[in-house]
């Protein structure tokens, strides 16, 4: 596993992100409840069917994408790849 515990911090490593997957996402995850929504995306709680690990999955509504939204998404991805979550 690539999570490092540094004192009271949990560091999420870029290797934890799924970059590309050609399988149907519903074959990999069991989707549970909606945990958040914004103007161009909805976030769901999901459970990986093999590992049983809980994940948050963001579904981006393609019909609401604009150049500004794409820029925001790329910035968000960059932030998430370097994030440190405090417990």
C-alpha positions, -999 to +999 in steps of 0.1 A: +000+000+000+013+035-008-002+055+021+025+069+043+018+078+079+038+109+089+029+118+125-008+126+125-010+130+087-020+106+060-004+112+027-022+101-004+003+091-031-003+097-068+000+059-074-034+055-056-053+073-084-067+053-113-053+069-144-070+047-170-092+017-170-111+002-199-135-019-178-170-009-169-168+009-136-199-009-124-181-042-128-153-029-104-173-009-078-206-011-060-220+024-059-237+035-027-251+069-018-244+103-033-221+122-009-218+155-028-226+174-059-215+205-077-223+223-109-206+198-132-201+166-111-216+143-085-195+123-059-206+089-048-195+065-021-184+033-037-169+000-026-143-019-046-158-053-053-125-072-048-107-053-020-139-040-003-121-006+001-143+024+003-137+051-023-152+084-034-159+084-071-166+117-090-189+114-120-183+143-143-213+154-164-199+157-199-228+178-212-218+205-187-181+206-196-166+238-208-130+250-212-132+266-178-145+234-162-118+213-179-092+237-165-107+235-130-108+196-133-071+195-142-063+218-113-083+196-090-065+165-102-032+181-096-042+191-061-056+156-053-024+140-065-004+160-040-029+163-011-021+156+025-052+148+047-051+156+084-068+132+107 
